[in-house]
Amino acid sequence: MRLVIILLVIVLLLLYGVNVSEHFNNPVVTIRQLPKKYKIRRDNCFELCDEKSCLKMLDMQKKLDKCRECKRTGKCYNKNIITPTCDICFGEHDETKCLSTMDGGFGCTNPDNLVDFKGVDPYYILVDANDVNYAYTKKCKFCWNL
């Protein structure tokens, strides 16, 4: 019965000139971006923002740089909390994706594509207190909170 109804709908759509294949082959993809009025910042953090967030951003960058260094030498980054190291790739360390925003990566949300899991180096933006789109109490908005 369901098959008959589906076929009937398709026939009616074809009769009225609707291109059925167009609706299935061209999905609508929307890329969410950070508004261009916000400048991506990585320097002068301690002068403009709170110390705790700036230290977190610097630590993320340090780990990201170490992860990239490991990848360049053909090794995997071992995220040991006490002493992170470059190790031979095996087991859970085989696919260390340094810029990933998931799976333990150290990347930050990409300002040009906020929904992509491939990130960029850590950054912050300065938000105007009067901006209704970003009504935050702090003027510094860090990439891990976008």
N, C-alpha and C positions, 0 to 999 in steps of 0.2 A: 504493500500500500504506500509506504514512504517513497519507494522508488518511482511510482507513478506520479506522485505529487511533485517530486523533484524534476522529473522529465517534463511535466506540464508547465512548471515555472520557467524552465529553460526555453521551451517552445514559445511561451508567451513573450519572454524577453527578446528572443530572436525575431518574432513577428513585429515587435514595436521598435526594432532597429537598435537595440542595446547590444554592444559588443561585449559578450560574456567573457571572452578570453582576455580582454583588456583589464578587466577587474581582478582576474586571478594572476596575471603575469606582471603587473606593475604595482606592487604594494607601495603604500605611502610610507616613506621613512622621514622622520623629522629629527634633525640634529639640534639638540638644545645647546646653546652657547652662552657664555658669560657675556653680558653687554659690553660692547667695545669701549664704553666710557670708563671702564675699570682697567687701570694699568696693572699689569702683573709685576709684582715687586719681590725682590729677593734680598735686597740690601737695606741698610738703615733700619732694620727691624727693631733693635733695642731702643732706638731713638723715638720710634712711633708706636710701638706695641708693647704688650706685657711680656715680661722676661720669661715666664714659664712657656708660653707659646713659641717665642723665638728660640728658646733652647730645644724645644721639640722639633721645630723646623730644621735647625742645624744638625740635630742628631739624625733625623731622617735623611738629610743630604749626605752626611758622613757614611751612613750605612749604604745608601744608594751608590756612592762613589766606590766603596769597598766591593759591593756586589758586582759592579761593572768591571772593576779590576780583576776579579775572579773570573768572570766570563771571558775577558780578553786572553787570559792564560789557559783557557780550556777547563777550568775547574768550576765547582759549584760553591755558592756562598752558604756556609753553615751558620744559621741564625742563633747560635748559642748566646744566651743572655749575658754571660760573664765575659767570654772571650770569643766573639765571632771570628771565624777563620775561613780560608779558602781550602776546600777539601776535594778529594777525588769524588766525582759524581757517582752516587749510588743511592738506591732506595728513594726516600722522600726528597732528597736534594737534587734529583736528576733534572728537574725542570724549574729551577729558580728563575722566575721572571722578575727581574729587578724593578722594572717600571710598572708592574701590575698594581692596580688599586685593590686587588683581591689576592687571595692565596698567599698572603704573607709578603707581598711585594712592598716596595718603598716609594712607589709613584704616587703622585697627587692627581686629583681629578683634572682632566685636560680641559682648559678653559674654552677651547674651540669645539669640544664634543663632550659635554658633561655626562653623557650616558655610556661612554666607551670605557672599558676596563683597562685599556692601555693608557697609562698615566704619563705625567711629565715631572720634571724636577719640582721639589716643594716650593711654594710661593704663598704670598698673601696679597690681598687688595685692601685699599682704604675705602671705606664706605661712608658716605655722607649721612649724618644722623637724620636728615630730612627726607631721605630716599624711602618712599613707601614700599618699594619692592624688596628692600633689605633693611627692615626695621629692627636693627640689632642695637644693643646697648653699647657695644664696643665699636670703635672705628676701624679696627683691624679684623678682617675676616680671613681666616686661614683656609687653605685648599681642602683640608680634611673635613671642613664643616660646610662645604657648598652643597 
